[in-house]
Amino acid sequence: MLKVHHLSKIYHGKVPTRALTNISLTIAKGEFVGIMGPSGSGISFLFVLYSIAGAVLAINK
């Protein structure tokens, strides 16, 4: 199981860009999930499982 709680990410450049804001989700073992969004919306970053704010918990049962 994968749980993500209040994940947020801001890219700091000339103009700060908020890619993820307060994302929370739970993915159960064996469950398939599709996540879509425009380029630069933070989808790839979400799967790196690193945040500047929030928590990611992986449960292996």
Summary of the structure (lengths in Angstrom):
residues: 61
radius of gyration: 12.5
end to end distance: 7.8
largest distance: 44.1
contacts: 119
relative contact order: 0.41
helix: 10%
strand: 44%
